[in-house]
């Protein structure tokens, strides 16, 4: 039996980060975003949702470093606080998605047979629907709000995670320690928890980082289309939607949230790519 504990897994991840410059740079970028989101009240004295019509559509100045939007709200303050919404909803959605996909994917690999076949057909049916279309249908039916968005993203992305995790688990299921656990009469959940999950941690970590970058973009896209954050919530996608008509007057009102979103996605992608190369994880091969 090669059950791994949490400490060796964390140590391995840290050693990988130290030896992979790409992963380290990506993690540094993401860490900066997290710190900025947490320290937003300290970094700015402006209320991100307070309107002031007398200061609408102002360019960058010492008072407003990134200018103001059409409602007189400080752009920089909204960008700083917008990271809270983007990171909070994205982390919650990604955690739920990866957790469900991890359990279902491992169960499919371990059980096999008719369960795996039926599950595969159901996943194919869900994956045949474009992600953004499925999300729009769900939020239209259930309404907007962080909890609905988290649930909708889980429904859309769990099938993709299941495929990747299942592919990784299939390489572990034939191992001697899994066979020995079955011979001892251990249940499915015990085998998943003690034998399979700890041995595909590298795949799960890479999948989490990569999936998080897509979730961030998807949440911002929903807000841009009017199905995500409700005004006046400081959200990057919503900021672009609100200020795109005034981009020639106050370009920073649209460019600032775009830059923030782009740097966060780049950081997540760098972290995922660095970990993937360092651990030798081939997501395409695992998914097949």
Secondary structure by P-SEA (a helix, b strand, c coil): cccccaaaaaaaaaaaaaacaaaaaaaaaaaaaaaaaaacccccccccccccccccccccccccccccccccccaaaaaaaaaaaaaaaaaaaaaaaaaaaaaaaaaaaaaccaaaaaaaaaaaaaaaccaaaaaaaaaaaccccaaaaaaaaaaacaaaaaaaaaaaaaaccccaaaaaaaaacccaaaaaaccccccaaaaaaaaaaaaaaaaaaaaaaaaaaccccccccccaaaaaaaccccccccccccaaaaaaaaaaaaaaaaaaaaaaaaaccccccccc
